[in-house]
Amino acid sequence: MKRSLNPVDYSSGEEALAVLSKALSHPVRIRILQLLQCEACCFTGELTTLIPMAQSTISQHLKALLEAGLIQGEINPPKVRYCINPQKWAEAKELFSVFFETGGAASCDCR
């Protein structure tokens, strides 16, 4: 029988916060989110003119944001339009707010 060396049960909030943090861990993704905040929606081609990077690189960053749920896409071949996902955005704001208000400690006896 195999045992994990460090068995830890993470709360759903901790796991969600980690997924969001990973999605936000690159400056290009932050820039994409800022652009989408200013514009109701953007097409992939518009993003490549605003962020001087290859289409494939932008697409990789969009994929990470999509997987985290922070943005949503609408495919209308040959174009894909991306927008902020308002429900996930509100959830992210709440998770980060609670995290920073509590100093990251959900329930901790750190003395």
C-alpha positions in Angstrom: 0.0 0.0 0.0 1.4 3.4 -1.1 1.1 6.3 1.3 1.5 9.9 0.4 4.5 11.5 2.2 2.6 14.6 3.0 -1.2 14.0 3.0 -3.0 17.3 3.1 -6.7 17.9 2.6 -7.2 21.3 1.1 -10.4 23.2 1.3 -12.3 24.0 -1.9 -11.5 27.7 -1.2 -7.8 26.9 -1.0 -7.9 24.9 -4.2 -9.9 27.6 -6.0 -7.5 30.3 -4.9 -4.5 28.3 -6.1 -6.1 27.8 -9.5 -6.8 31.5 -9.8 -3.3 32.4 -8.6 -1.7 30.2 -11.2 -3.8 31.8 -13.9 -2.8 35.2 -12.7 0.9 34.3 -12.4 2.0 35.8 -15.8 2.1 39.5 -16.7 0.6 38.9 -20.1 -2.4 37.3 -18.5 -2.8 40.3 -16.2 -2.6 42.6 -19.3 -5.2 40.5 -21.1 -7.6 40.8 -18.1 -7.0 44.5 -17.9 -7.8 44.9 -21.6 -10.9 42.8 -21.3 -12.0 45.0 -18.3 -11.7 48.1 -20.4 -13.4 46.6 -23.4 -16.6 44.6 -23.1 -15.1 41.9 -25.3 -12.1 41.4 -27.5 -11.4 39.3 -30.5 -8.1 37.3 -30.5 -6.8 39.3 -33.4 -7.4 42.5 -31.5 -5.3 41.2 -28.6 -2.4 40.5 -30.8 -2.3 44.1 -32.0 -2.5 45.4 -28.4 0.0 42.9 -27.0 3.0 42.5 -29.4 3.2 38.7 -29.3 2.6 35.8 -31.6 -1.0 34.6 -32.0 0.0 31.2 -30.6 1.5 32.8 -27.5 -1.6 34.9 -26.8 -3.7 31.8 -27.4 -1.7 29.8 -24.7 -2.4 32.6 -22.2 -6.1 32.8 -23.2 -6.3 29.1 -22.6 -4.9 29.4 -19.1 -7.4 32.1 -18.3 -10.3 30.1 -19.8 -9.3 27.0 -17.8 -9.4 29.0 -14.6 -12.8 30.3 -15.6 -11.8 34.0 -15.5 -12.7 34.6 -19.1 -15.2 33.1 -21.5 -15.0 32.7 -25.2 -17.5 32.7 -28.0 -16.5 31.0 -31.2 -17.8 32.5 -34.5 -15.4 31.0 -37.1 -13.0 32.3 -38.0 -13.0 34.6 -35.0 -13.1 34.0 -31.3 -14.3 36.7 -28.9 -13.3 36.7 -25.3 -14.9 38.5 -22.3 -14.5 38.5 -18.6 -16.6 35.8 -16.9 -18.6 38.0 -14.4 -19.6 35.2 -12.1 -16.0 33.8 -11.8 -14.6 37.3 -11.5 -16.9 38.0 -8.5 -15.9 34.7 -7.0 -12.2 35.5 -7.5 -12.6 38.9 -5.9 -14.3 37.4 -2.9 -11.7 34.6 -2.5 -8.8 37.0 -2.7 -10.5 39.5 -0.4 -11.1 36.9 2.3 -7.5 35.6 1.8 -5.9 39.1 2.3 -8.3 40.2 5.1 -7.4 37.1 7.1 -3.7 37.2 6.3 -4.2 33.9 4.4 -5.2 32.0 7.5 -8.7 30.5 7.3 -8.4 29.0 10.7 -5.0 29.1 12.3 -3.4 29.1 15.6 -0.1 30.6 14.5 1.4 31.3 17.9 
